[in-house]
Amino acid sequence: MSWKQISFEVKKSEIDLVSEVLIGLGSISITYSDALNDAIYEPPVGQTPLWDNVKVNALFPSEVNQKSIETSILDICNIIIGTVALKDRVWEEECQKDFPSMRFGKRLWVCPSWDTESILSNESIVIHMDPGLAFGTGTHQTTSLCLEYLDLNPPKDLHVIDFGCGTGILAIAAAKLGAKSVIAIDNDPQAVLSSKENIVKNKCENIISTIHSIDQKDGNQCDLLIANILANPLVELEPLFSNLVYSNGLLLLSGILKEQVDRVVNCYSVNFSNIQVVNKDEWFRISGKRK
């Protein structure tokens, strides 16, 4: 079966109406993307905001009346960017092409379930991870920076907290690299569920415990605290993180943009020493040692 994809731009305020019209016209898939390269880095917790200018891609079966659809959308949106004919594909396989196995550092690999042909050495440490709703499969620079740190500094026999665990990828990496115990914490129920599933998949349930942030108990201190979140919450959580890390314990922070580095470093320098800053593209990680 083949398809027709109709694309156009609208303002954020028009999205609800446009989506309703597209569904009424028979669209089987509607996707939104940024029309003007206007990134959204720190949305409020629990919200999924759209850009001010949104590009809409609507997919229709090939037999639909293309002219009728374009006329209906033109009346609402004032512009049609274009219509593209798409041949049918095995869409699951198309998605899988975007998530190959990846290596971080010398030994650490993240491998999706469908990739069984990557060449791994006998010393490889493999995290089995498929893309899902929660953040963190290694494809983003912030996660990659943390995985590379863990590969270079294995947390052998350490007690670890992964704060903002997402998929649990960093907690699993810590466990497979020798951590004695790991607590994976997140404020998103979907992330907690995703972490639990991935922890079982990677056979780390005897080392990692996963909890929602509201269930966090006082007294859970650690030798290494990992927080791959964003700069504003990192600054807000500094008092908590400083209390969670043992004296001489280690701190690993990620999710920080270049213009935010000085602010985060200044905040954590009060209680942490040996501050090191490493970047990958526009994203930075910060590590340090508890005074």
C-alpha positions in Angstrom: 0.0 0.0 0.0 1.2 3.5 -0.7 0.5 6.8 1.1 0.2 10.5 0.6 1.8 12.9 3.1 0.6 16.5 3.3 2.8 19.0 5.0 2.1 22.6 6.1 2.9 25.1 8.9 0.6 26.5 11.5 0.7 28.6 14.6 0.6 26.8 18.0 -2.9 28.2 18.7 -4.2 26.5 15.5 -3.0 23.0 16.3 -6.2 21.6 18.1 -8.5 22.7 15.3 -6.1 21.5 12.5 -5.7 18.1 14.2 -9.5 17.7 14.5 -10.0 18.6 10.8 -7.2 16.2 9.7 -8.7 13.3 11.6 -12.1 14.1 10.2 -10.6 14.0 6.7 -9.2 10.6 7.3 -5.6 11.1 8.4 -4.1 8.0 9.9 -1.0 9.7 11.4 -0.2 13.3 12.4 3.2 14.4 13.5 4.5 17.8 14.7 8.0 19.3 14.4 9.7 22.6 14.9 9.2 24.9 11.9 11.8 27.5 12.9 14.5 25.7 14.8 13.3 27.0 18.1 14.4 24.4 20.6 12.5 23.8 23.9 15.1 22.7 26.4 13.4 22.9 29.8 9.6 22.4 29.7 7.7 22.3 33.0 7.4 18.9 34.6 4.5 16.9 33.3 4.0 19.2 30.2 4.7 18.6 26.5 4.8 22.1 25.0 4.7 22.8 21.3 6.8 25.4 19.4 5.2 28.7 18.4 5.5 27.7 14.8 4.7 24.1 14.1 5.2 22.0 10.9 2.5 19.4 10.5 2.9 16.2 8.6 -0.4 14.3 8.0 -0.4 10.8 6.4 -3.3 9.6 4.3 -4.1 6.5 2.3 -3.1 7.0 -1.4 -6.7 6.7 -2.6 -8.0 9.8 -0.8 -9.1 12.8 -2.8 -6.0 14.9 -2.5 -7.6 18.0 -4.0 -10.4 17.9 -1.5 -8.0 17.6 1.4 -5.8 20.4 0.2 -8.8 22.7 -0.3 -10.1 22.0 3.2 -6.8 22.6 4.8 -6.1 25.7 2.7 -9.3 27.2 4.0 -8.0 26.9 7.6 -4.3 27.3 7.3 -3.9 29.5 4.3 -0.9 27.6 2.9 0.0 24.1 1.7 3.7 23.3 1.7 3.5 20.2 -0.3 2.2 16.7 -0.9 4.5 13.7 -1.1 3.7 10.2 -2.3 5.2 7.6 0.0 5.7 3.9 -0.9 4.7 1.4 1.7 7.5 0.2 4.0 8.0 -2.0 7.0 7.8 0.9 9.3 9.1 -1.0 12.3 12.3 -1.8 10.4 12.6 1.9 9.3 12.5 2.9 13.0 15.1 0.3 13.9 17.6 1.8 11.5 17.7 4.9 13.8 18.7 2.8 16.8 21.8 0.8 16.1 24.1 -0.7 18.8 26.4 1.9 20.2 29.7 1.8 22.2 30.6 4.2 25.0 34.2 4.3 26.0 36.1 1.0 25.7 33.7 -1.7 27.0 30.2 -0.3 27.4 27.6 -1.1 24.7 24.0 -0.3 24.4 22.2 -2.8 22.1 18.6 -2.9 21.0 16.9 -6.3 21.0 16.8 -6.5 17.2 20.5 -6.0 16.7 22.3 -9.4 17.3 25.1 -8.9 14.7 27.2 -6.2 16.2 30.8 -7.3 16.8 31.4 -7.3 20.6 34.6 -8.4 22.3 34.6 -10.8 25.2 35.2 -7.9 27.5 32.2 -6.0 26.3 29.5 -5.0 28.9 26.2 -4.9 27.2 23.1 -3.0 28.2 20.0 -4.3 26.4 17.8 -1.2 25.7 15.0 -0.5 23.2 13.8 3.1 22.5 10.6 3.9 24.4 8.6 6.8 26.0 11.1 7.5 28.8 14.3 9.6 28.2 17.7 7.9 27.8 18.9 5.3 25.3 22.3 6.7 24.7 21.5 8.6 21.5 21.5 12.0 23.3 24.8 13.7 24.2 23.8 14.1 27.8 23.3 10.3 28.3 26.4 9.5 26.2 28.6 11.8 28.4 27.4 9.9 31.5 28.0 6.5 30.0 31.5 7.4 28.9 32.3 8.7 32.4 31.0 5.4 34.0 33.1 3.4 31.5 36.2 5.4 32.4 35.4 5.4 36.2 33.7 2.0 37.0 31.7 2.4 40.3 32.9 -1.0 41.6 31.6 -1.8 45.1 30.0 1.7 45.4 26.5 2.6 46.5 25.0 4.7 43.6 21.9 6.9 43.2 20.6 7.7 39.7 18.4 10.7 40.3 16.1 11.3 37.3 16.7 7.8 36.0 14.5 7.9 32.8 14.8 4.5 31.2 17.3 3.3 33.9 20.1 3.2 31.5 22.7 4.8 33.8 21.6 2.8 36.8 22.0 -0.4 34.7 25.4 0.7 33.5 26.5 1.3 37.1 25.2 -2.1 38.2 26.9 -3.9 35.3 30.2 -2.0 36.0 30.3 -3.4 39.5 28.2 -1.1 41.8 27.2 -2.7 45.1 23.8 -1.2 45.1 21.9 1.3 43.0 18.7 3.4 43.7 17.0 4.7 40.6 14.7 7.6 41.3 12.3 9.6 39.0 9.3 11.8 39.4 7.6 10.5 36.2 5.6 7.3 36.7 6.3 6.3 33.1 10.0 6.5 33.7 9.7 4.4 36.9 7.8 1.8 34.9 10.3 1.9 32.0 13.2 1.6 34.4 11.7 -1.4 36.2 11.1 -3.2 32.9 14.7 -2.5 31.6 16.2 -3.5 34.9 14.5 -6.9 34.7 15.5 -7.2 31.0 19.1 -6.7 32.0 18.9 -9.0 35.1 19.9 -6.3 37.5 16.9 -6.4 39.9 19.0 -7.8 42.7 21.2 -4.7 42.6 18.9 -1.9 41.5 15.8 -0.7 43.3 13.5 1.8 41.5 11.3 4.3 43.3 9.2 7.4 42.6 10.7 10.6 44.0 7.8 11.0 46.4 8.7 7.7 48.0 12.3 8.6 48.6 13.4 8.0 52.1 15.8 10.1 54.3 19.1 8.4 54.9 19.7 6.9 51.5 23.2 8.3 51.0 25.6 7.1 48.3 29.2 7.0 47.1 28.2 8.3 43.7 25.2 10.4 42.7 24.3 10.7 39.0 21.8 13.3 37.8 21.2 13.5 34.1 18.4 16.1 34.2 18.6 19.9 33.4 20.4 22.9 34.7 17.6 24.6 36.6 16.6 21.5 38.7 20.3 20.7 39.2 20.7 24.1 40.9 17.5 23.7 42.9 18.5 20.2 44.1 22.0 21.1 45.2 21.2 21.1 48.9 19.6 17.6 48.6 22.4 16.2 46.5 25.1 17.5 48.8 23.3 15.7 51.7 23.0 12.5 49.7 26.7 12.1 48.8 29.1 10.8 51.4 32.2 12.7 52.3 34.7 12.1 49.5 31.9 10.7 47.4 31.5 11.4 43.7 29.0 13.6 41.8 28.1 13.3 38.1 25.8 15.9 36.6 24.6 16.2 33.0 22.0 18.0 30.9 23.8 21.4 31.0 24.2 23.8 28.1 27.3 26.0 27.7 25.8 29.2 29.0 24.6 27.3 32.1 27.9 25.7 33.1 29.3 28.6 35.2 26.1 28.8 37.2 26.0 25.1 38.0 29.8 25.0 38.8 29.5 28.0 41.1 26.5 26.4 42.9 28.2 23.0 43.5 31.7 24.4 44.2 30.6 25.2 47.8 30.4 21.5 48.7 32.4 19.8 46.0 36.0 20.0 44.9 38.0 18.6 41.9 35.3 20.0 39.6 35.8 18.8 36.0 33.8 19.9 33.0 33.5 17.9 29.7 31.4 18.6 26.7 29.9 16.9 23.7 28.6 19.4 21.1 26.5 22.0 23.1 25.9 19.7 26.1 28.2 19.5 29.1 28.7 17.2 32.1 30.2 18.2 35.4 31.8 15.9 37.9 33.3 16.5 41.4 34.2 15.1 44.8 32.3 15.8 48.0 34.3 17.9 50.4 
